[in-house]
Amino acid sequence: MHTLSIYEARERLLEKKFSSTELTQCFLDRIRQYSHLNAFITLSEEQALESARKSDERIARGFSTGALDGIPLAIKDLFLTKGVRTTAGSKMLYNFIPPFESTVSQKLLDAGAVFLGKTNMDEFAMGSANITSYYGNVINPWSCGDKKLVPGGSSGGSAAAVAGHLCTAAIGSDTGGSVRQPAAFSGIVGLKPTYGRCSRYGMVAFGSSLDQAGPMTKTVRDAAIFLRVISGHDPKDSTSSRKPVPDFESFVGKTVEKIKIGLPKEYFLEGMSSEIEDAWQKGVDIMRDAGTEIVEISLPHAKYALPAYYIISPAEASANLARYDGLRYGFRAAGAKSLLEMYEKTREEGFGEEVKRRILVGTYVLSAGYYDAYYTKALQVRQLIKQDFREAFKQVDIIMTPTTPSSAFAIGEEPQDPVSMYLNDVLTVTANIAELPGISVPIGLDKLNRPLGLQFLAPQFREDLLIQNGYILEQNANFPTLKEII
């Protein structure tokens, strides 16, 4: 049961081949069996089994509530879940139990989903390897031998849970690639919707103009099913779009003949692994054989996306994380002799090193003497990048690139220089800067048997193109499903 996709599990549940309770118990057992992956921070076993029981009753009466009824999911610990601890991977929120539900998780509950628990993540979503969590490193299920691979970040716990068959699918969030990059490292599908397609209400904020929830699934069809459930306007989120939500699953299997696919010349990075280039060429060959036209395009300002991102996102983070002061909720340091000292000690002890680094950078670029030189300039660069994509989409329908410049690296072998670590996001941040949708699809394995992914980028609110093209790539890539966890 544990290897089934959403689509397959849904069919078997409705056919009563097994119950949601049996499926849920199967995953709970696997989560305990493979606890060394450290994919979960909080397990909600009683709640999950109760939800599964109610789903079984509805299915028995013929009153299934939705596309995910009885399907066990994992929730990134960035989404507020009423009555279930939400930590954002930080000591700062180690004891925080939200009094309300995020919109995205509520939509999943309304569709009948079963929540197994909250997945591990880089602290406050700041990281590319899931090694900054207060609750320890997450291990990639594709690890082999003594080398424990990172699953990517910040949604590494969700990626590991899906890749390791500890859940049917999971929800992640993508601020600079945090759904797509771990999907590529872990051999699964990760879809970042257009900014505004899914509500941000009830998400622990990192970069408010960049954050977007996204599905992490075993297949492209599953991503389509999942995306339709979590999409739609939310009056509680002023950035939420009113655009109608199509039936994304209906685009699965549609022909891609006559679609023009762009290959940006700026994405042929100096020093990129030859295996990444070979994987890209494999994707080009698959899509050309399917009837698409391949066109070289230019995104001249793409090289500035990463530095712009690492000005805009820390600036927004420094503002968003100012609320964690130990006064109202979360961690509070002991022994302070004044209110100011309590603030200082709480933030010093409650935040990890990477979070503090980004708060400092963000506060610096927003300061009076440097605001125009850094933050304003980054916003201007953002507009140039958006314009590049607008021009590119006049020539092509969709863009295809590698998701990451390398495969997953081993824990302890990651770049020690923070700036070098940030380069993991070099191919993904453009979508967030330009507010575009993107999907990462597994394309193959490198010589060390580590997964590689390719991503499609589409115009705003054209997730249908991602599903349509991603499915064709997936069906012809012959990517091997992970059968055994080391």
C-alpha positions as CSV (number, residue, x, y, z in Angstrom):
1,M,0.0,0.0,0.0
2,H,2.8,2.4,0.9
3,T,4.1,2.8,-2.7
4,L,0.7,3.9,-4.1
5,S,0.2,7.3,-5.6
6,I,-2.8,9.5,-4.5
7,Y,-4.6,8.5,-7.7
8,E,-4.0,4.8,-7.1
9,A,-4.8,4.9,-3.4
10,R,-8.0,6.9,-4.1
11,E,-9.2,4.3,-6.6
12,R,-8.6,1.4,-4.2
13,L,-10.2,3.2,-1.2
14,L,-13.4,3.7,-3.2
15,E,-13.3,0.1,-4.4
16,K,-12.9,-0.9,-0.8
17,K,-9.7,-2.9,-1.5
18,F,-8.4,-1.6,1.9
19,S,-9.5,1.0,4.4
20,S,-8.1,4.4,5.1
21,T,-7.4,3.2,8.7
22,E,-5.3,0.3,7.3
23,L,-3.5,2.7,4.9
24,T,-2.9,5.2,7.7
25,Q,-1.6,2.6,10.1
26,C,0.7,1.3,7.4
27,F,2.3,4.8,7.1
28,L,2.5,5.3,10.9
29,D,4.3,2.0,11.2
30,R,6.8,3.0,8.5
31,I,7.4,6.4,10.1
32,R,8.4,4.6,13.3
33,Q,10.4,2.0,11.4
34,Y,12.4,4.7,9.5
35,S,12.6,7.2,12.3
36,H,16.3,7.6,11.5
37,L,15.4,9.7,8.5
38,N,14.1,12.3,11.0
39,A,11.5,13.4,8.5
40,F,8.9,14.3,11.1
41,I,9.0,16.7,14.0
42,T,5.6,16.0,15.4
43,L,3.5,12.8,14.8
44,S,-0.3,13.2,15.2
45,E,-1.2,9.5,15.5
46,E,-4.5,9.7,17.4
47,Q,-5.8,12.5,15.2
48,A,-4.8,10.6,12.0
49,L,-6.5,7.4,13.0
50,E,-9.7,9.3,14.0
51,S,-9.7,11.1,10.6
52,A,-9.2,7.8,8.8
53,R,-12.0,6.2,10.7
54,K,-14.4,9.0,9.7
55,S,-13.3,8.7,6.1
56,D,-14.0,5.0,6.2
57,E,-17.5,5.7,7.4
58,R,-18.1,8.3,4.7
59,I,-16.8,5.9,2.0
60,A,-18.9,3.1,3.3
61,R,-22.1,5.3,3.1
62,G,-21.1,6.5,-0.4
63,F,-20.6,10.1,0.8
64,S,-16.9,10.7,0.0
65,T,-16.1,14.3,0.6
66,G,-13.4,15.1,-1.9
67,A,-10.4,14.2,-4.0
68,L,-8.3,13.4,-1.0
69,D,-10.8,11.5,1.2
70,G,-8.9,9.0,3.3
71,I,-5.5,9.9,1.8
72,P,-2.7,10.2,4.5
73,L,-0.6,13.3,3.9
74,A,2.4,15.0,5.7
75,I,2.3,18.7,6.4
76,K,5.5,20.9,6.4
77,D,5.9,22.3,9.9
78,L,5.4,25.8,8.5
79,F,1.6,25.6,8.2
80,L,-0.4,26.3,11.3
81,T,-2.5,23.3,12.4
82,K,-5.1,23.9,15.1
83,G,-4.3,22.0,18.2
84,V,-1.1,20.4,16.7
85,R,2.3,21.9,17.5
86,T,3.9,24.1,14.8
87,T,7.6,24.9,15.2
88,A,8.8,26.1,11.8
89,G,11.9,24.0,12.7
90,S,13.0,26.5,15.4
91,K,13.6,26.5,19.1
92,M,11.7,29.8,19.1
93,L,8.4,27.9,18.5
94,Y,9.2,24.6,20.2
95,N,6.0,24.8,22.4
96,F,3.7,26.7,20.1
97,I,0.2,25.2,19.5
98,P,-1.8,27.3,17.1
99,P,-5.4,28.3,17.9
100,F,-6.4,28.2,14.2
101,E,-5.8,26.4,11.0
102,S,-4.0,27.7,7.9
103,T,-6.1,28.0,4.8
104,V,-4.1,25.5,2.8
105,S,-4.3,22.8,5.5
106,Q,-8.0,23.5,6.1
107,K,-8.6,23.0,2.3
108,L,-6.9,19.6,2.6
109,L,-9.0,18.7,5.7
110,D,-12.1,19.7,3.8
111,A,-11.2,17.4,1.0
112,G,-11.0,14.5,3.5
113,A,-7.2,14.2,3.9
114,V,-5.7,12.5,6.9
115,F,-2.8,14.4,8.5
116,L,0.0,12.0,9.7
117,G,2.1,14.8,11.3
118,K,4.4,17.8,10.8
119,T,7.5,17.4,8.7
120,N,11.0,18.6,9.6
121,M,12.4,21.6,7.7
122,D,15.2,24.2,7.7
123,E,14.6,26.7,10.5
124,F,12.0,29.2,9.3
125,A,12.5,27.8,5.8
126,M,16.0,29.3,5.6
127,G,18.3,26.6,4.1
128,S,18.9,24.4,1.1
129,A,19.8,21.1,2.7
130,N,17.6,20.7,5.8
131,I,20.6,20.9,8.1
132,T,19.6,24.1,9.9
133,S,16.6,22.6,11.8
134,Y,16.7,22.8,15.6
135,Y,15.3,19.3,15.5
136,G,18.2,17.8,13.6
137,N,19.2,16.9,10.1
138,V,16.8,15.1,7.7
139,I,18.3,12.1,5.9
140,N,17.6,11.6,2.2
141,P,16.1,8.1,1.7
142,W,18.3,7.7,-1.4
143,S,21.4,7.6,0.9
144,C,23.6,4.6,0.3
145,G,26.3,3.1,2.6
146,D,28.0,5.3,5.1
147,K,27.2,8.6,3.3
148,K,24.0,10.2,4.5
149,L,22.7,12.5,1.8
150,V,20.9,15.8,2.4
151,P,17.3,15.8,1.0
152,G,17.5,19.4,0.0
153,G,15.6,22.2,1.7
154,S,13.9,23.9,3.1
155,S,11.0,21.3,2.6
156,G,13.4,18.4,3.1
157,G,11.3,16.6,5.6
158,S,8.3,16.6,3.2
159,A,10.6,15.4,0.4
160,A,12.1,12.6,2.5
161,A,8.7,11.5,3.7
162,V,7.3,11.2,0.1
163,A,10.5,9.6,-1.4
164,G,10.7,7.1,1.5
165,H,7.0,6.2,1.2
166,L,6.2,7.5,4.7
167,C,3.1,9.2,3.3
168,T,1.2,9.3,0.1
169,A,2.1,13.0,-0.6
170,A,3.1,16.1,1.4
171,I,2.7,19.9,1.4
172,G,5.8,22.1,1.2
173,S,6.5,25.8,0.7
174,D,8.7,27.4,-1.9
175,T,10.4,30.8,-1.3
176,G,13.4,30.4,-3.5
177,G,13.1,26.8,-4.6
178,S,12.2,25.0,-1.4
179,V,9.7,22.7,-3.1
180,R,11.5,22.1,-6.4
181,Q,15.1,21.7,-5.1
182,P,14.4,19.0,-2.5
183,A,12.1,17.3,-5.0
184,A,15.1,17.1,-7.4
185,F,17.4,15.9,-4.7
186,S,14.9,13.2,-3.5
187,G,13.6,11.9,-6.8
188,I,10.0,13.2,-6.5
189,V,7.7,15.8,-8.2
190,G,7.6,19.3,-6.6
191,L,5.3,22.0,-7.9
192,K,5.5,25.7,-7.0
193,P,2.3,27.4,-8.0
194,T,2.1,31.0,-9.3
195,Y,2.4,33.5,-6.4
196,G,-1.2,34.1,-5.3
197,R,-2.6,30.8,-6.6
198,C,-2.6,29.4,-3.0
199,S,-3.4,31.3,0.2
200,R,-0.5,32.2,2.5
201,Y,-2.9,32.7,5.5
202,G,-1.6,30.6,8.4
203,M,1.8,30.0,6.9
204,V,4.7,31.1,9.1
205,A,6.1,34.0,7.0
206,F,9.6,34.1,5.7
207,G,9.6,36.3,2.5
208,S,6.0,37.6,2.1
209,S,6.4,38.5,-1.6
210,L,8.0,35.2,-2.4
211,D,6.4,32.4,-0.2
212,Q,4.0,30.0,-1.9
213,A,2.7,26.6,-0.8
214,G,3.2,23.7,-3.2
215,P,2.5,19.9,-3.5
216,M,5.3,17.3,-3.2
217,T,4.1,14.1,-4.7
218,K,5.1,10.8,-6.3
219,T,3.7,11.7,-9.7
220,V,2.7,14.6,-11.9
221,R,-0.9,13.5,-11.8
222,D,-0.8,13.5,-8.0
223,A,0.5,17.1,-8.2
224,A,-2.4,18.1,-10.4
225,I,-5.0,16.5,-8.0
226,F,-3.3,18.1,-4.9
227,L,-2.9,21.5,-6.5
228,R,-6.6,21.9,-7.4
229,V,-7.5,21.2,-3.8
230,I,-5.2,23.8,-2.2
231,S,-5.8,26.6,-4.9
232,G,-8.3,29.4,-4.9
233,H,-9.1,32.9,-3.6
234,D,-9.0,33.5,0.1
235,P,-10.3,36.8,1.5
236,K,-8.0,36.4,4.5
237,D,-5.0,36.8,2.2
238,S,-4.8,40.1,0.3
239,T,-2.3,38.7,-2.2
240,S,-4.6,35.7,-3.0
241,S,-5.7,35.7,-6.7
242,R,-9.3,35.6,-7.8
243,K,-8.5,33.7,-11.0
244,P,-10.6,30.6,-11.6
245,V,-9.0,27.3,-10.7
246,P,-9.0,24.8,-13.6
247,D,-9.3,21.0,-13.4
248,F,-5.5,20.5,-13.5
249,E,-5.8,16.7,-13.7
250,S,-7.6,17.1,-17.1
251,F,-4.3,18.2,-18.6
252,V,-2.6,14.9,-17.8
253,G,-1.9,13.1,-21.0
254,K,-2.7,16.0,-23.4
255,T,-0.6,16.2,-26.5
256,V,2.3,18.6,-26.4
257,E,2.6,18.8,-30.2
258,K,3.4,22.3,-31.5
259,I,4.3,23.6,-28.0
260,K,7.5,25.7,-28.1
261,I,10.0,25.0,-25.3
262,G,12.7,27.6,-24.5
263,L,16.2,26.8,-23.3
264,P,17.7,29.8,-21.7
265,K,21.4,30.1,-22.6
266,E,22.2,31.8,-19.3
267,Y,21.3,28.5,-17.5
268,F,24.3,26.7,-19.0
269,L,26.4,27.5,-15.9
270,E,30.1,27.5,-15.8
271,G,31.2,24.4,-13.8
272,M,27.9,22.7,-14.1
273,S,28.2,18.9,-13.8
274,S,28.3,17.1,-17.1
275,E,25.7,14.7,-15.8
276,I,23.3,17.6,-15.2
277,E,23.9,18.7,-18.8
278,D,23.4,15.2,-20.1
279,A,20.1,15.0,-18.1
280,W,19.0,18.3,-19.6
281,Q,19.8,16.9,-23.1
282,K,17.8,13.8,-22.3
283,G,14.8,16.0,-21.4
284,V,15.2,18.0,-24.6
285,D,15.3,14.7,-26.7
286,I,12.2,13.4,-24.9
287,M,10.2,16.6,-25.5
288,R,11.4,17.0,-29.1
289,D,10.3,13.4,-29.8
290,A,6.9,14.2,-28.3
291,G,6.4,16.9,-30.9
292,T,7.5,20.1,-29.3
293,E,9.8,22.7,-30.9
294,I,13.0,23.5,-28.9
295,V,14.0,27.2,-29.1
296,E,17.1,28.8,-27.5
297,I,16.1,32.0,-25.6
298,S,17.9,34.6,-23.5
299,L,17.1,35.8,-19.9
300,P,19.8,38.4,-19.7
301,H,19.2,39.4,-16.1
302,A,18.8,35.9,-14.8
303,K,22.4,36.1,-13.4
304,Y,21.2,38.8,-11.0
305,A,18.3,36.8,-9.6
306,L,20.3,35.1,-6.8
307,P,21.9,38.3,-5.4
308,A,18.5,40.1,-5.7
309,Y,16.8,37.2,-3.9
310,Y,19.4,37.3,-1.1
311,I,18.6,41.0,-0.5
312,I,14.8,40.9,-0.8
313,S,14.2,37.7,1.2
314,P,16.4,38.6,4.2
315,A,14.8,42.1,4.2
316,E,11.4,40.6,4.4
317,A,12.5,38.0,6.9
318,S,14.0,40.6,9.2
319,A,10.6,42.3,9.3
320,N,8.5,39.1,9.6
321,L,10.7,37.6,12.4
322,A,10.6,40.8,14.5
323,R,7.4,39.4,16.1
324,Y,9.4,36.6,17.9
325,D,10.4,38.4,21.0
326,G,9.4,36.0,23.8
327,L,6.6,38.2,25.0
328,R,3.5,36.8,23.5
329,Y,4.2,33.2,22.5
330,G,7.0,30.7,21.9
331,F,10.4,30.4,23.6
332,R,11.4,32.9,26.3
333,A,14.9,33.0,27.7
334,A,15.3,32.8,31.5
335,G,17.3,35.1,33.7
336,A,16.7,38.5,32.0
337,K,16.8,41.5,34.3
338,S,15.0,43.9,32.0
339,L,12.5,43.8,29.1
340,L,15.3,44.7,26.6
341,E,17.5,42.0,28.0
342,M,14.7,39.5,27.7
343,Y,14.2,40.4,24.0
344,E,18.0,40.1,23.4
345,K,18.5,36.8,25.2
346,T,15.3,35.3,23.7
347,R,16.4,36.1,20.1
348,E,20.0,35.1,20.7
349,E,19.0,31.7,22.2
350,G,15.9,31.0,20.2
351,F,17.2,31.6,16.7
352,G,19.8,29.4,14.9
353,E,22.9,30.8,13.2
354,E,21.5,30.9,9.7
355,V,18.3,32.7,10.8
356,K,20.4,35.2,12.7
357,R,22.7,35.7,9.7
358,R,19.7,36.5,7.5
359,I,18.1,38.8,10.0
360,L,21.3,40.8,10.2
361,V,21.6,41.0,6.4
362,G,18.0,42.0,6.1
363,T,18.2,44.7,8.8
364,Y,21.4,46.0,7.2
365,V,19.9,46.4,3.6
366,L,16.8,48.1,5.1
367,S,18.8,50.6,7.2
368,A,18.7,54.3,6.4
369,G,22.1,54.5,4.8
370,Y,21.8,51.4,2.6
371,Y,18.1,51.1,1.7
372,D,18.4,52.7,-1.7
373,A,21.8,51.1,-2.5
374,Y,20.6,47.6,-1.8
375,Y,16.9,47.0,-1.3
376,T,15.6,49.5,-3.8
377,K,18.2,48.3,-6.4
378,A,17.1,44.7,-5.8
379,L,13.5,45.6,-6.4
380,Q,14.5,47.3,-9.7
381,V,16.4,44.2,-10.8
382,R,13.3,42.2,-9.9
383,Q,11.3,44.2,-12.5
384,L,14.0,43.6,-15.1
385,I,13.9,39.8,-14.5
386,K,10.1,39.9,-14.8
387,Q,10.4,41.8,-18.1
388,D,12.9,39.2,-19.4
389,F,10.4,36.4,-18.8
390,R,7.5,38.4,-20.4
391,E,9.7,38.8,-23.5
392,A,10.7,35.1,-23.4
393,F,7.1,34.0,-23.3
394,K,6.3,35.9,-26.4
395,Q,8.7,33.5,-28.2
396,V,7.9,30.2,-26.4
397,D,5.1,28.6,-24.4
398,I,7.2,27.1,-21.6
399,I,10.8,27.0,-20.4
400,M,12.9,23.9,-19.4
401,T,16.0,24.0,-17.3
402,P,17.8,21.8,-14.8
403,T,16.4,22.2,-11.3
404,T,19.7,22.2,-9.5
405,P,23.4,22.6,-10.5
406,S,24.3,19.2,-8.8
407,S,22.8,16.1,-7.3
408,A,22.4,15.8,-3.5
409,F,25.6,16.0,-1.5
410,A,26.4,14.2,1.7
411,I,25.9,15.7,5.2
412,G,29.3,17.1,6.3
413,E,30.3,17.7,2.7
414,E,28.2,20.7,2.2
415,P,29.9,24.1,1.4
416,Q,31.0,25.7,4.6
417,D,30.8,29.2,3.1
418,P,27.2,30.4,3.4
419,V,27.4,32.1,0.0
420,S,28.5,28.9,-1.7
421,M,25.6,27.1,-0.1
422,Y,23.2,29.7,-1.4
423,L,24.3,28.8,-5.0
424,N,22.1,25.6,-4.7
425,D,19.2,28.0,-5.4
426,V,20.7,29.6,-8.5
427,L,18.4,27.8,-10.9
428,T,15.2,28.0,-8.9
429,V,15.0,31.6,-7.4
430,T,14.1,33.2,-10.7
431,A,10.6,31.7,-10.6
432,N,10.0,33.3,-7.1
433,I,11.4,36.6,-8.1
434,A,9.2,36.7,-11.2
435,E,6.2,35.1,-9.4
436,L,6.0,32.3,-12.0
437,P,4.9,28.7,-11.5
438,G,7.4,25.9,-11.8
439,I,7.6,22.1,-11.5
440,S,10.5,19.7,-10.9
441,V,10.3,16.3,-12.4
442,P,12.8,13.4,-11.9
443,I,14.7,12.7,-15.0
444,G,17.3,10.1,-14.0
445,L,20.2,9.1,-11.7
446,D,23.8,10.2,-11.8
447,K,26.7,7.7,-11.6
448,L,26.4,7.6,-7.8
449,N,22.7,6.7,-8.1
450,R,21.6,10.1,-6.8
451,P,18.4,11.6,-8.3
452,L,18.5,14.4,-10.9
453,G,15.5,16.7,-11.8
454,L,14.5,19.0,-14.6
455,Q,12.1,21.9,-14.1
456,F,9.6,23.6,-16.3
457,L,8.7,27.3,-15.8
458,A,5.4,28.7,-17.3
459,P,3.7,32.1,-17.6
460,Q,1.8,33.2,-14.5
461,F,-1.3,31.0,-13.8
462,R,-0.4,28.5,-16.5
463,E,0.1,25.6,-14.1
464,D,-1.8,23.6,-16.8
465,L,1.3,23.8,-19.0
466,L,3.4,22.5,-16.2
467,I,1.2,19.5,-15.8
468,Q,0.8,18.8,-19.5
469,N,4.6,18.9,-20.2
470,G,5.7,17.5,-16.9
471,Y,3.6,14.4,-17.5
472,I,5.1,13.7,-20.9
473,L,8.6,14.1,-19.5
474,E,7.8,11.8,-16.5
475,Q,6.3,9.1,-18.7
476,N,9.3,8.9,-20.9
477,A,12.1,9.4,-18.3
478,N,11.7,5.9,-16.8
479,F,12.8,7.1,-13.4
480,P,13.2,4.2,-11.0
481,T,11.0,4.4,-7.9
482,L,12.9,4.0,-4.6
483,K,12.1,0.5,-3.3
484,E,14.3,0.1,-0.3
485,I,15.4,2.7,2.3
486,I,18.9,2.3,3.6
